[in-house]
């Protein structure tokens, strides 16, 4: 390849008005067919609760990393079905690979969480081959620092003293978070003695009144400068979701997340008509087709994608374009993931105009995932994260940390 890194950056700047796919294809053309995929592997970690790592090997020794929203054993089965389409192919043909992986295939339906992990790894490879960070390949930068929100890891939100002590601690913390979400029943998702399974009984008035007091305590302790949100897991019926919205509305919440099941229904329309609390959902919704009913019916104030579930970088970028038609903000769910998913979300945040916030994965609450990075540990400061500037994801993995956290029964890269 004759172009230098400076040439590539100059070319990228000159393509600012092109669509992101056209831009990428022009940038990739000088290196087309110079690298071939030789292998695709999966590996599970003991502290990534909803997915596994993906690695794509090439004949040049260059490696791309991704993260799939499925356990490693199941991912390997899906990879075995898709590998014949990918082995020996040019990793820069991302749009072609995405189409073949994500299209409905006889005799099985495409598994989007596995496709997502492979897609992220392909973009990491593309950035390394071209010497550019992913966000530049996607048309960025729109912004160079991405807003991050965190989790309110509290026990008893009815205890004003405990809430005040927690509020004082987070206000003085170096991360400087300006938004926190709190699970139903208190804290970072605990039920506080109330039912909190995959499907809850219909909530009654005593639960609504208790929830109202909890959020009133939070607002009093945090003041007007820090936003609060409610985190649900799709477990409520319509009446309960409406009651929770009414309970927390006086605290001026930033959103209520996933109060209804992930599958779209007219219950979302009823909820939207019944509350002024902003609605957010989408972490387990796949592809543009999955988000279309939410966006076409304007029932969500913000969509919340997960790059390891919703379609990888390619799928999420397409969803972002569709959401932009109605000026709907887009944020990124991270959950109990690895740094790979977090970094991929940051590149989305740098390249998408209608971007909102990324869920934090750093610190004690998620098991100090920052230690997964080789060298200086990444950190959030003033509630933002600097977009990684290295090629691809811009993440050098700490292999010692990975080996120390292999899931039970897993071997090094399967």
C-alpha positions, 0 to 999 in steps of 0.5 A: 500500500503506497499511501501514508497515514498522513495521506489517509487522514487527508483523504478522510477529511476530503470525504466529509460530505460523502456517506459513511459507507462511500467514505469507507469504501474509498479509504479501503480501496488502496488496501483491497485484497491485500489481507485474507481472513484465516481464522475466527475464534471465540473465548469466554471470560469469567467477568463478562456476563452477557457475551464473549470475545471474538478474534479474527486472524489474518495471513499477515499476522494482523488480528482484529477483536470483537465482542459477541452477545452470546456465550463462547460455546454457542458462539463457536457453533454459529461461527462454524456455520458462517466461517466458510463465507469468511475464511480466505476473504478480504476483511475490508469487504465489510458490507458484503460480509455483513449482508451474508452474515445477517441475511436470513439463511436456510436452514437457520435464522442469522444470529445477530449477537454472533454477527455483531461480534464478528462485525466489530472485529472486522472494523478493528481489523480495517482500522489496523490495516488502514492505520486509522481509528474506527470513528474516522472510517465511519465519518467522524469525528463529530465529537472527540469526547463522549458523555458517559453515565453510570450506575447508582450502587445503593442499598436502601434508597429510603434511608436519607442518610445513606443516600446523602452519604452516597451522593457526597461520595460521587460528587467528590469522585474523580470520574465526575459523573453527571448522570446515574441510573438506579434499578427498581427497588434500589441500587444497581438493580437489586429488588429491595425485597420486592419481586424483580424476576423476568415477569413481575406481578402487577405492582400496587400503590404501596410500591409506587409510593415507596418508589416515589420516596426513593427518587425524591430522596435521590433528587434531594441529595444530588441536587439539580446538577446530576441526572437520575434515571430508572433502570428496569429489565422489561419485567412490567405490565402496562399498568405497572409501567405507567404507575412507576412513571407517575411515581418518579416523574416529580424527581424529573428523571432523565429516563425510565429504561425498559419498563416493558418487554423488549418485543414491540407492542401497542403497550408502548403506545399506551405508556407513551400517551400516559407519561411525560417521563422520557422512555428509553429501550433497545439494548436487546433489539436487533437491526433496523427492522427491530427498531423501526416500530419504535421509531415509526410510532415515536414511542421512544425518546431515546434508543439504547443500542448494544453494539454486541447485540444490535448488529455490530458497528455496521448494524448500529451505524445503520440504526443511527441513520434511521433514528436520525430521520426523526431526530431521535437520540441514540445511546449505547448500552454496555452492561457487564461487558469487556473493554472491547464493547466499551471502546466500540461504543465510543467510536460510535459516539464519535461518529454519530450526530444524534448520539447521547451517552454510553453506559459506564463499564469502568470501576468496581461496579463492573469488576475493574474492566479498565485493567483489560487494557495494556499500559495506562488504564483508561478512565472517565473524567468530568463524565466524558471519555476521550475517543481512542485514537489508535488504529482500529478500536485503539485498544491493546489487550492485557493478555495476562489479565485475559488469561487470569479471567478465562471462564471455567472450562475455556482454553486460550482462544478456544 
